[in-house]
């Protein structure tokens, strides 16, 4: 009998891999270790992961750049969740004979979370929840923003942005959109009013919500001057990727209350460092990158991960991600 194949499960913060996935069909063929703590230190990762032939990656929590892949001589399969992972150099992995497989998801957890976070932010739910539990006086301390008649500005009007806009209209909001590649025709198809510049969108919006893909071109696209354009009563929502925003500039703007507040699900560094200033700001509502998380999505992630590993072990890899 051949030795079990070494498998590492990374960044499973809530230890759900075995709760949501049925590993019984392949567990006897594997020697599985779990590493729920995320590290960005490549030396630590190289030493930790060197023995493993299969690595299960949760979204983009751990980055597999070429420099790390060169230090993992035993690696043959990266089984990631989702069918797109910009944290993996897929082309370089392929050149080294490393298969990268992905999974589908299920449901609309990101869209649901966008609206959960947006509403919690503009209605100060987290703050009032904490005050109510603490028995604080007075009984009420904030005045929520009403949505009807307000303007939602979408930075990015792909599928998720367009879906966010459709829900906004149910609240009676005006929806405007801008991105570097948005055209009036695409905006009209999405049911969004086209604006020609980022400055105009920021100036007109009562709530700004970001829905862009992170790339070299979009990194830091929300910077220091943008906070000066926004209304002092405006709210900012980011559920896409932290580095789309210059985080230091955003923290400064929030400290100085240049805008009313922000709802953030994504950050430059995740998990967010314990001493990060965002943790201490009263005008920020935070969630720990939960936009893609739901019972339905985890079930799909881990069931498909097991299927992908089984198929790889049987010499017929499936759901392969191409570069």
C-alpha positions as CSV (number, residue, x, y, z in Angstrom):
1,X,0.0,0.0,0.0
2,X,1.4,3.4,-0.9
3,X,1.9,6.1,1.7
4,X,-0.9,8.6,2.3
5,X,-0.7,11.8,0.3
6,X,0.2,14.7,2.4
7,X,-2.5,17.4,2.4
8,X,-2.5,20.9,4.0
9,X,-5.7,22.8,4.6
10,X,-4.9,26.5,5.0
11,X,-6.7,29.5,6.5
12,X,-9.8,27.6,7.6
13,X,-10.5,30.1,10.3
14,X,-13.7,28.4,11.6
15,X,-12.6,24.8,11.1
16,X,-15.4,24.1,8.7
17,X,-13.7,21.9,6.1
18,X,-14.8,18.7,7.8
19,X,-18.2,20.1,8.8
20,X,-19.3,21.0,5.3
21,X,-17.3,18.6,3.2
22,X,-17.7,14.8,3.2
23,X,-14.1,13.5,3.1
24,X,-15.0,9.9,3.9
25,X,-14.4,8.6,0.4
26,X,-10.8,9.8,0.3
27,X,-9.7,10.2,3.9
28,X,-7.9,6.9,4.0
29,X,-5.7,8.0,1.1
30,X,-4.6,11.2,2.7
31,X,-2.6,12.5,5.7
32,X,-4.3,15.8,6.4
33,X,-2.9,18.7,8.5
34,X,-4.8,22.0,9.1
35,X,-3.3,25.5,9.5
36,X,-6.1,27.9,10.5
37,X,-3.6,30.8,11.1
38,X,-2.8,32.9,8.2
39,X,0.8,34.2,7.7
40,X,2.2,36.4,5.0
41,X,5.8,35.5,5.9
42,X,7.1,33.5,2.9
43,X,9.9,31.9,4.9
44,X,7.4,30.5,7.4
45,X,5.1,29.4,4.6
46,X,7.9,27.6,2.7
47,X,9.0,25.7,5.7
48,X,5.5,24.9,6.8
49,X,4.3,23.7,3.4
50,X,7.4,22.1,1.9
51,X,6.2,18.5,2.7
52,X,2.8,18.7,1.1
53,X,1.7,17.4,-2.3
54,X,-1.8,19.0,-2.1
55,X,-2.7,22.3,-0.6
56,X,-6.2,23.5,0.0
57,X,-6.4,27.3,-0.3
58,X,-9.3,29.3,1.0
59,X,-9.9,32.1,-1.4
60,X,-7.0,34.6,-1.5
61,X,-6.0,34.4,2.1
62,X,-2.6,32.9,1.4
63,X,-0.7,34.2,-1.7
64,X,1.1,31.6,-3.9
65,X,3.5,33.7,-5.9
66,X,6.2,32.3,-8.1
67,X,8.8,32.8,-5.4
68,X,6.9,30.6,-3.0
69,X,6.0,28.0,-5.6
70,X,9.7,27.6,-6.3
71,X,10.2,26.6,-2.6
72,X,7.5,23.9,-2.6
73,X,9.1,20.9,-4.5
74,X,6.5,18.4,-3.5
75,X,3.4,20.4,-4.5
76,X,1.3,18.9,-7.2
77,X,-2.2,20.3,-6.6
78,X,-3.6,23.6,-5.3
79,X,-7.3,23.1,-4.6
80,X,-8.7,26.6,-4.1
81,X,-12.2,27.7,-3.3
82,X,-13.9,29.6,-6.1
83,X,-13.0,29.6,-9.8
84,X,-10.8,32.7,-9.6
85,X,-8.0,33.3,-7.2
86,X,-5.7,36.3,-7.9
87,X,-3.5,35.2,-5.1
88,X,-2.2,32.3,-7.1
89,X,0.3,32.7,-10.0
90,X,-1.6,30.1,-12.0
91,X,0.5,30.4,-15.1
92,X,3.7,29.8,-13.2
93,X,2.1,26.9,-11.3
94,X,1.2,25.4,-14.6
95,X,4.8,25.8,-15.9
96,X,6.0,23.8,-12.9
97,X,3.4,21.0,-13.4
98,X,1.2,22.1,-10.5
99,X,-2.5,21.7,-11.1
100,X,-4.8,24.5,-9.8
101,X,-8.4,23.5,-9.4
102,X,-11.4,25.6,-8.2
103,X,-14.9,25.2,-7.0
104,X,-18.3,26.8,-7.7
105,X,-20.2,28.6,-5.1
106,X,-23.9,28.7,-4.2
107,X,-26.3,31.5,-3.4
108,X,-25.8,35.3,-3.3
109,X,-23.9,35.7,-0.1
110,X,-21.8,38.6,-1.3
111,X,-24.9,40.6,-2.4
112,X,-26.6,39.8,0.8
113,X,-23.6,40.9,2.8
114,X,-23.3,44.2,0.9
115,X,-26.7,45.1,1.9
116,X,-26.4,43.8,5.5
117,X,-23.2,45.9,5.9
118,X,-24.6,49.0,4.1
119,X,-27.8,49.0,6.2
120,X,-25.9,48.3,9.5
121,X,-23.5,51.2,8.7
122,X,-26.1,53.9,7.8
123,X,-28.4,52.8,10.6
124,X,-25.5,52.5,13.2
125,X,-26.7,49.0,14.1
126,X,-23.4,47.8,15.6
127,X,-23.1,50.9,17.8
128,X,-26.6,50.8,19.0
129,X,-26.5,47.1,19.7
130,X,-23.4,47.6,21.9
131,X,-25.0,50.5,23.7
132,X,-28.3,48.6,24.3
133,X,-26.5,45.6,25.7
134,X,-24.3,47.8,27.9
135,X,-27.4,49.6,29.3
136,X,-26.2,52.9,28.0
137,X,-28.1,56.1,28.5
138,X,-29.7,57.8,26.6
139,X,-31.8,55.0,25.1
140,X,-31.0,56.2,21.6
141,X,-27.8,58.0,20.5
142,X,-27.8,58.1,16.7
143,X,-30.0,59.2,13.8
144,X,-30.0,56.8,10.9
145,X,-29.8,57.9,7.3
146,X,-33.0,57.3,5.4
147,X,-32.5,55.8,1.9
148,X,-35.5,56.9,0.0
149,X,-34.5,59.8,-2.4
150,X,-30.8,59.4,-1.6
151,X,-28.1,58.6,-4.2
152,X,-26.1,55.4,-4.3
153,X,-22.9,55.7,-6.3
154,X,-21.5,52.5,-7.7
155,X,-17.7,52.3,-8.4
156,X,-17.9,49.4,-10.8
157,X,-21.1,48.2,-12.5
158,X,-20.5,44.6,-13.3
159,X,-23.0,41.9,-12.2
160,X,-22.6,42.5,-8.5
161,X,-22.7,46.3,-8.9
162,X,-25.8,46.1,-11.1
163,X,-27.5,43.7,-8.6
164,X,-26.7,46.1,-5.8
165,X,-28.2,48.9,-7.8
166,X,-31.4,47.0,-8.4
167,X,-31.9,46.5,-4.7
168,X,-31.2,50.2,-4.0
169,X,-34.1,51.1,-6.3
170,X,-36.4,49.0,-4.1
171,X,-35.6,51.5,-1.3
172,X,-36.4,54.4,-3.6
173,X,-32.7,55.4,-4.2
174,X,-31.2,57.0,-7.3
175,X,-28.4,54.9,-8.6
176,X,-25.4,56.3,-10.5
177,X,-22.3,54.5,-11.7
178,X,-18.7,55.0,-12.9
179,X,-15.7,52.9,-13.6
180,X,-12.7,53.4,-15.9
181,X,-14.3,51.2,-18.5
182,X,-18.0,51.9,-18.0
183,X,-19.9,53.2,-21.1
184,X,-23.3,54.9,-21.2
185,X,-24.7,51.9,-23.0
186,X,-23.5,49.4,-20.4
187,X,-24.8,51.6,-17.6
188,X,-28.2,51.9,-19.3
189,X,-28.3,48.1,-19.7
190,X,-27.6,47.7,-15.9
191,X,-30.3,50.2,-15.0
192,X,-27.8,52.8,-13.7
193,X,-27.3,56.4,-14.5
194,X,-23.9,56.9,-16.2
195,X,-21.5,59.6,-14.8
196,X,-18.4,60.4,-16.7
197,X,-15.9,60.9,-13.9
198,X,-15.1,59.5,-10.5
199,X,-15.1,63.0,-9.0
200,X,-18.7,63.5,-10.2
201,X,-19.8,60.2,-8.7
202,X,-18.2,60.9,-5.3
203,X,-19.5,64.4,-5.2
204,X,-23.1,63.4,-5.9
205,X,-23.4,60.2,-3.8
206,X,-24.8,59.8,-0.4
207,X,-23.4,56.3,-0.2
208,X,-20.5,55.1,-2.3
209,X,-20.1,51.3,-2.8
210,X,-17.1,49.8,-4.4
211,X,-17.4,46.8,-6.8
212,X,-14.1,46.6,-8.7
213,X,-11.7,43.8,-9.4
214,X,-8.3,44.4,-7.9
215,X,-5.5,44.7,-10.4
216,X,-2.3,46.8,-10.9
217,X,-4.5,49.3,-12.6
218,X,-7.2,49.6,-9.9
219,X,-5.0,49.3,-6.8
220,X,-5.3,52.5,-4.7
221,X,-8.0,53.9,-7.0
222,X,-9.6,55.6,-4.0
223,X,-7.0,58.0,-2.7
224,X,-6.5,61.1,-0.5
225,X,-8.1,63.6,-2.8
226,X,-11.3,61.6,-3.2
227,X,-12.3,62.0,0.5
228,X,-12.3,65.8,0.0
229,X,-14.8,65.5,-2.8
230,X,-17.4,63.4,-0.9
231,X,-20.2,64.9,1.1
232,X,-19.5,65.2,4.8
233,X,-22.7,63.3,5.4
234,X,-21.7,60.4,3.0
235,X,-21.0,56.8,3.8
236,X,-18.4,54.6,2.1
237,X,-18.8,50.8,1.6
238,X,-16.1,48.4,0.5
239,X,-16.8,44.7,0.1
240,X,-14.5,44.1,-2.9
241,X,-10.8,44.2,-2.0
242,X,-9.0,46.3,0.6
243,X,-6.1,47.5,-1.6
244,X,-8.5,49.2,-4.0
245,X,-8.5,52.0,-1.4
246,X,-5.4,53.7,0.0
247,X,-6.1,52.5,3.6
248,X,-3.9,55.1,5.4
249,X,-5.7,58.0,3.6
250,X,-9.1,56.4,4.4
251,X,-8.2,56.1,8.1
252,X,-7.2,59.7,8.2
253,X,-10.4,60.8,6.5
254,X,-12.5,58.8,9.0
255,X,-10.5,60.1,12.0
256,X,-11.1,63.7,10.8
257,X,-14.8,62.9,10.0
258,X,-14.5,64.2,6.5
259,X,-17.4,61.7,5.8
260,X,-20.0,60.3,8.1
261,X,-18.6,56.8,8.2
262,X,-17.7,53.6,6.5
263,X,-18.7,49.9,6.3
264,X,-15.7,47.7,5.5
265,X,-15.5,43.9,4.9
266,X,-12.0,43.9,3.3
267,X,-8.6,45.3,4.3
268,X,-5.0,45.6,3.2
269,X,-3.9,42.9,5.6
270,X,-6.2,40.1,6.7
271,X,-6.9,39.2,9.4
272,X,-6.9,42.8,10.4
273,X,-4.0,43.4,12.9
274,X,-5.2,43.7,16.4
275,X,-3.7,47.2,16.9
276,X,-5.1,48.6,13.6
277,X,-6.6,52.0,14.0
278,X,-9.8,51.0,12.2
279,X,-10.6,48.9,15.2
280,X,-10.8,52.0,17.3
281,X,-13.0,54.3,15.2
282,X,-16.6,54.8,16.2
283,X,-17.7,55.8,12.8
284,X,-16.7,52.5,11.1
285,X,-18.7,49.2,10.9
286,X,-16.4,46.2,10.3
287,X,-16.9,42.6,9.3
288,X,-14.0,40.1,8.9
289,X,-14.2,39.5,5.1
290,X,-17.5,37.6,5.4
291,X,-19.0,38.6,2.0
292,X,-18.5,35.2,0.4
293,X,-19.3,33.2,3.5
294,X,-22.5,31.4,4.0
295,X,-23.6,27.8,4.8
296,X,-24.5,27.3,1.2
297,X,-21.2,28.6,-0.2
298,X,-19.1,26.6,2.3
299,X,-21.0,23.4,1.4
300,X,-20.3,24.0,-2.3
301,X,-16.6,24.9,-1.6
302,X,-15.8,21.9,0.5
303,X,-17.8,19.3,-1.4
304,X,-16.2,20.4,-4.6
305,X,-12.7,20.5,-3.0
306,X,-13.1,16.9,-2.0
307,X,-14.3,16.0,-5.5
308,X,-11.3,17.8,-7.0
309,X,-8.8,16.0,-4.8
310,X,-10.4,12.6,-5.6
311,X,-10.3,13.3,-9.3
312,X,-6.6,14.4,-9.1
313,X,-5.7,11.3,-7.1
314,X,-7.4,9.2,-9.8
315,X,-5.4,10.9,-12.6
316,X,-8.3,12.9,-14.1
317,X,-8.1,16.4,-12.5
318,X,-11.3,18.5,-12.8
319,X,-12.4,22.1,-12.5
320,X,-8.9,23.2,-13.6
321,X,-8.3,27.0,-13.5
322,X,-6.5,28.3,-16.5
323,X,-4.2,31.3,-16.3
